[in-house]
Amino acid sequence: MTVPTAIALVCTLKPSPAASSSETIARQVLAELAGHDVKGDLIRVADYDIRPGVSTDEGDGDQWPLLRERILAADILVLATPIWLGHPSSLTQRVLERLDAELSETDDRNRPSMVGKVGVVAVVGNEDGAHKVVADVFQGLNDIGFTIAAQGCTYWNGEAMGSVDYQDLDAVPEAVARTTAALARNAAHMARRVLAEPYPAYP
């Protein structure tokens, strides 16, 4: 059976090497996926010059094609985002907008290029709103063609108006660890199922 692969896009607004709670939770998701024989890698989107637009290549130094190539090569996409003003980060929205181009990019069975890939979401923030952020991102991924695994999200919200970041916790809260484990288990299962029995060709 084919071994699925994963790519995690970390949509923190901070470029490397700044510490990032979004990267922390993304690495935890990848570690759980590795326990299900899913090989994964991580990209911090802020380290690249991703131009605004809805095409596969906006030209003039646009580095989205580098990320697109990695997404196309993977079976599972992990989108990790902080919550800003109750919404996914602007870089998360930028990624979704650039992925919109994939609706008109088709494979040899006339399916949009992302059909057959699994999408999962990881969210961190110090305010309430993780469910809304997940819902927004899931809808975008589904529109683009990703399959959403059962319980395919994990998240942590700190105290409202608090100052503790997820990366500063001494240990992963039990509920978060349990949720991340479920995400990885179900995403790995779904990726294997879709690889074994691909979606039918489009007319």
C-alpha positions in Angstrom: 0.0 0.0 0.0 1.2 3.5 -0.8 2.6 5.4 2.2 0.9 8.8 2.5 2.9 12.0 2.8 1.9 15.3 4.5 2.9 19.0 4.2 2.2 21.4 7.0 1.8 25.1 6.0 2.4 27.2 9.1 0.5 30.5 8.6 2.0 32.5 11.5 2.6 36.1 10.6 6.2 35.8 12.0 9.0 34.7 9.7 11.7 32.3 10.9 13.5 32.1 13.3 10.9 33.7 15.6 9.1 31.3 17.9 5.6 30.3 16.8 2.8 28.6 18.6 1.3 27.7 15.2 4.5 25.9 14.3 4.5 24.2 17.7 1.1 22.6 17.1 1.9 21.9 13.5 4.9 19.9 14.5 2.8 18.0 17.0 0.4 17.1 14.3 3.2 15.9 12.1 4.6 13.8 15.0 1.3 12.1 15.4 1.0 11.5 11.7 4.5 9.9 11.8 3.1 7.4 14.3 0.7 6.3 11.5 3.6 6.0 9.0 2.9 9.3 7.3 6.0 11.2 6.3 5.7 14.9 6.7 7.5 18.2 6.3 6.8 21.8 7.3 6.9 25.2 5.6 6.5 28.6 7.3 4.6 30.6 4.7 5.9 34.0 6.0 9.4 32.9 4.9 8.2 33.1 1.2 7.1 35.9 -1.0 3.5 34.8 -1.8 1.9 37.4 -4.0 -1.8 38.2 -3.8 -3.9 36.7 -6.6 -5.9 33.6 -7.6 -3.6 32.1 -10.3 -1.0 29.3 -9.9 1.8 31.9 -10.6 1.5 35.6 -10.3 5.0 36.1 -11.8 7.5 38.9 -10.8 9.2 36.8 -8.1 6.1 35.1 -6.8 7.2 32.1 -4.7 3.8 30.4 -4.5 4.8 27.9 -7.2 7.4 26.5 -4.8 4.7 25.9 -2.2 2.2 24.6 -4.8 4.7 22.0 -5.9 5.0 20.7 -2.4 1.3 20.6 -1.9 0.8 18.7 -5.2 3.3 16.1 -4.1 1.6 15.5 -0.7 -1.5 13.5 0.2 -2.4 15.5 3.4 -2.3 19.2 3.8 -2.1 20.6 7.4 -3.0 24.2 7.6 -1.9 25.7 11.0 -3.1 29.2 11.8 -3.2 31.6 14.7 -6.4 33.5 15.5 -6.2 37.2 14.7 -9.2 39.4 15.5 -11.4 36.3 15.5 -10.3 35.1 12.1 -7.6 32.9 10.5 -4.4 34.8 9.8 -4.1 36.8 6.6 -1.5 34.3 5.4 -4.1 31.5 5.8 -6.5 33.5 3.7 -3.7 34.1 1.2 -3.0 30.4 0.9 -6.7 29.6 0.4 -7.0 32.4 -2.3 -4.0 30.9 -4.2 -5.4 27.4 -3.9 -8.6 28.7 -5.5 -6.7 28.5 -8.8 -6.7 24.7 -8.5 -10.4 24.5 -9.4 -9.4 25.1 -13.0 -6.3 22.9 -12.9 -7.3 19.3 -13.7 -5.7 15.9 -13.7 -5.8 13.2 -16.4 -9.3 12.3 -15.1 -10.6 15.8 -15.4 -10.8 16.3 -11.6 -9.6 19.5 -9.9 -6.0 19.0 -8.9 -6.6 18.9 -5.2 -9.4 16.3 -5.3 -8.0 13.2 -3.6 -6.0 15.1 -1.0 -7.0 15.3 2.7 -7.1 18.7 4.5 -6.8 19.2 8.2 -6.5 22.3 10.4 -4.7 23.3 13.6 -5.5 26.5 15.4 -4.0 28.4 18.3 -5.0 31.7 20.0 -5.5 33.5 23.2 -9.2 34.3 22.4 -12.2 32.2 21.8 -13.1 31.5 18.2 -11.3 28.3 17.2 -14.5 26.6 15.9 -15.3 29.6 13.7 -11.7 29.6 12.3 -11.8 25.9 11.6 -15.2 26.2 10.0 -14.0 29.0 7.7 -10.8 27.1 6.6 -12.7 23.8 6.2 -15.2 25.3 3.9 -12.4 26.8 1.8 -10.5 23.5 1.6 -13.7 21.6 0.8 -14.6 24.1 -2.0 -11.1 23.6 -3.5 -11.5 19.8 -3.5 -9.9 18.5 -0.3 -11.4 15.7 1.7 -12.0 16.6 5.3 -11.3 13.7 7.7 -13.6 13.0 10.6 -12.5 15.2 13.6 -9.9 16.7 11.3 -9.0 19.6 13.4 -7.1 20.4 16.6 -6.9 23.6 18.5 -5.9 25.4 21.7 -7.4 28.6 23.1 -5.8 30.4 26.0 -7.6 32.6 28.4 -9.3 35.6 26.9 -7.1 38.7 27.1 -4.4 36.4 28.5 -0.6 36.5 27.8 0.3 32.8 27.7 1.1 31.3 24.3 0.6 27.7 23.4 4.4 27.4 22.8 5.0 28.5 26.5 3.0 25.7 28.1 5.0 23.2 30.1 3.0 20.3 28.6 0.4 19.7 26.0 -3.0 19.7 27.6 -4.5 16.2 27.7 -7.6 17.3 25.7 -5.4 18.8 23.0 -3.2 15.8 22.8 -6.2 13.5 22.5 -7.7 15.7 19.7 -4.4 15.9 17.8 -4.1 12.1 18.0 -7.7 11.7 16.6 -6.9 14.1 13.8 -3.8 12.2 12.8 -5.4 8.8 13.1 -8.4 9.8 10.9 -6.4 11.8 8.4 -3.9 8.9 7.8 -6.8 6.5 7.4 -8.7 8.8 5.0 -5.5 9.4 2.9 -5.0 5.7 2.6 -8.6 5.1 1.6 -8.5 7.8 -1.1 -5.2 6.5 -2.4 -6.5 3.0 -2.6 -9.8 4.0 -4.2 -9.5 7.4 -5.9 -12.5 9.6 -6.6 -14.2 8.9 -10.0 -13.3 10.8 -13.1 -15.3 14.0 -13.7 -17.4 14.3 -16.9 
